[in-house]
Amino acid sequence: MSKIWGDIVNIVASRPELLHFFRSNAVVSIGDGQIASFWTDSWSGGFCLRDEFPRLYSLSNGKDGSVSLYHSNRDASRNWVFNFRRPLFAWEEGELRRLSIHLSSFPLLIANVPDCLKWNATPSGVFSVSSAYHWFELGFGSSCMVSSSLWKNAAPPRVQFFGWLAWRGRIKTASFLRRIGMLNGNVDVCCIFCKEMEETSIHVLLHCPFVWWIWSYFVNWWGLQWVLPGSVQDLLDWWAGCRHTKMVKKIWSVVPLAILWSIWKQRNDCVFNGVQRSLDALCENIKVIIAVWVKSAFTLDYFVYDLIRDLNQVKIMPQFEYDGSGEPIGCTLDVIIKTT
Ligand SMILES: [Zn+2]
């Protein structure tokens, strides 16, 4: 491997958010579809289908197929045809329906025009160092507290990146898709939860009454009170301003991302699969996610059940952190850790 590629690989390994940034902005402008990979290139909607539909990708017998190949394999009704290595389960059929809906807005292929890369972070569509540097400063500049809120926590990189998109107001809400021309002007862009307000990023993630109930539930879970933040920035600022001891902070810092992520997944379940979950069930699921993420990211052992059922007890119990050999380090930490 050349030194240049070695440096690039090292940077990606140490800062995975840079890879996400590149992948989300380097999209394929589709021409005849002969070069673009159906599953692994970002040619439809700013993300690659392998990441958005990982189960379908893993089951596909045509992982290397081009867009052109899949396009030409459509049936007489112009439905996309997939060759999976086994029959799909019911929930996988739901994923397939979601993929089909997504592909219904697929742009037409343009004969004799090769596919090419386009850089979405600049108006010209051409990559520039300054655009990448501007993004870096915005997300990681020393004066920006948001960087630690979004990136330094136990959430998986994919979720952290979603948090960044939410912070930038770039998640693919109905309102956003209509603004960039992917939805017709006459398409209903009402919030799927309250069915009253337009589905903007800030509404569906924070201000919708349905969603606001969830945020309030979790703030109360921690025994705190707050007022409605005006933006995701305000939300993250407030969250970062709450003081906790070191170990409690490991849990606290992941809560907003777990909520944002879960709300968006619930929204997608409602829109694409018609699945409605009770608020109580959704909140319980978010607690499980928080517990599992923290448990997975740090070499700490505690009962997931403890965190879910009695957070206060977890916060006040004596705490041990374990070193690499499994021996406890001191006993001054303040979140219970138990070997399971
Ligand atoms: Zn709403």
Residues whose N, C-alpha, C, O or C-beta is under 5 A from the ligand:
A	BS01	ZN	C191 F193 C194 K195 M197 C208
